[in-house]
Structures are given as C-alpha cells and as structure tokens.
Amino acid sequence: MNFEITILGSSSATPIYQRHPSAQVLNIHERFFLVDCGEGTQMQLNRYKIKFARIHHIFISHLHGDHYFGLMGLLSSMHLQGRTDGMHLYCPKALKEIIDIQLRHSDTVLRYELVYHYTDAVSSKIIFEDDDISVETIILNHRIACTGFLFREKPKKRKLIREKLAQYNVPREQYNSIKSGKDFVNDKGIVIPNEQLTGDPKPPCSYAYCSDTMYDERILSIIRGVDLLYHESTFLEEKAERAKETFHTTAKQAGIMARKAEVKRLIIGHFSSRYKDLYPLLEEAKLEFENTTLAIEGDKFVIE
C-alpha cells in the first residue's frame, strides 16, 4: 500500500532556477491529495504524469500567492477536460471569494461542484477523515493565518497467521473479530489467545506538512514522532533576523525542530530566490538533524 509524497514545487515567493512555488502530491493507498497549489502546478502534474482526475482533495495552507496562484488554472483545466466529480477544498474561508470573483468575471460555471471545508488557524482540528486516514491542521506562526497539515494513517488490524488458523480450525466468519484483537474460543470452550493467531500490524504512517512559519515550538506536540516532516527553510541562519521579520524559518531552525520533535526524517523546502545553490541550506540543517533531505522537484519520498 502506498504512502508517497511527490514534490512539485519548493520555491518561496517566485519561480526561479527551475524551481516552482509550493505544491506537493500525496499518494495514500492510490488516493491522491494535492497540498498547496503554487503557480505552474498543473504543468508539474503533467510533467510527473499525475492525472488531474485522480485528485479529489486539495489542501491550501494560506493565502499568500505562492501557495495558491496555480489553483484557478488547475480548476479551469479540470472544467475544460469535462470533469464532473466534485472537488473538496480545505482552505481559508476567503479563498471562496477569490474563486467566485474569477468565475463570475470570466462568465464560467464549472461542470463540477466545489465543496469547501474552511480551516481554522486558531486551534488544530481534524478536517478530513475516513476509514484509512485522518488529516489534522497544524497551527503555524506566519504573517497571516496559516495551517500545516498532518496526514496520519489509522492503526491497522492485526495480521492473520494462516497456518495457525488452519491448525486451530478457526471458522472464516471469525477472522474479522480475530483481526480486531479478540481471542478465539473453540467448540470445546478452549480459549486460543489472539497473539497465537495473529502478528503485529505494520505501524501507521504519518506525514506533517509545515508550510510558512517562523520557528515555534508550540507545534512540537502535534508533529512529535512523525515518519516524515516537511518544514519550510527559507533562509540560512545568517539571515535569521530577516527570517524573523518575514515570519519564516532558517534551515538550522528547521533541523532543531525536527530533532526536538524526534521525527524520523526531515525534508526542507520553500527556498528563498537568493539561493541558487541549495546545499548550504542542507548542510546547515544536517548539523542539527542528520536525516535531512532537500525538497527537489520530482523527488518522491516513500514512507515504508
């Protein structure tokens, strides 16, 4: 089963040096979720052969243009391609006004429904949930209201040991209850403990996306222990004052955050256009947290 992140864009503010503004696609069990939608996102989706029709949920962290200027073009292209399936948008409330005014002045009525789920940048909430995963907001500290997103698989049922089921003549109708952790009682009243019939399930995967934010340890509790953390790293530490002024983070600070949160792996991105060479940012973050990787467009990160 897939839990995979594809980087579509990792630049801050403007496209530069072949880097596009923020956008990522998550493939979770062959369901596709778009996270942020900077300028040129639909071109990047085409480039990396991700079909528009497979995306049914789009998450927008905040309303600075480098995180949503590509959205109207993507929605329009879906309309022109004949899409009829609804699109769910998880976003600040003002985004609806922005989209409505563009549709109104272009005299466009989309063939499909836009379903809005408004985010709250005051307290963390679960904004999407089904049988497999949940998505919870992460309250970030940026110049305007901004939320990150925590994607987390739900705990899986225990794995059946087929030879043990056969050995104890377990009826097939009992399989689901045993997978849920119950013991088996045979027709003689003998209890067969669940641990003899099942193995531990694969641990659930988790991914935290922290877009624009200054260093803020208040998010440690929600991102603690995640398998993969994406954290913005707009500047090198020598520009720490500039980072503070603009409510952004340095690569060093991102590394500190990953270390303190005890995450398994860190991706840094949202790079300032001042940096053509990104490796100094990588090296700075790795001094604080060794297992750090750059968000390079087209790279895929698989959580096993």
Secondary structure, 3 states (H helix, E strand, C coil): CCEEEEEEECECCCCECCECECEEEEEECCEEEEEEECCCHHHHHHHCCCCHHHEEEEECCCCCHHHCCCHHHHHHHHHHCCCCCCEEEEECCHHHHHHHHHHHHCCCCCCCCEEEEECCCCCCCEEEECCCEEEEEEECCCCCCCEEEEEEECCCCCEECHHHHHHCCCCHHHHHHHHCCCCEECCCCCEECHHHHEECCCCCCEEEEECCCCCCHHHHHHHCCCCEEEEECCECHHHHHHHHHCCCCEHHHHHHHHHHHCCCCEEEECECCCCCCCHHHHHHHHHHCCCEEECCCCCEEECC
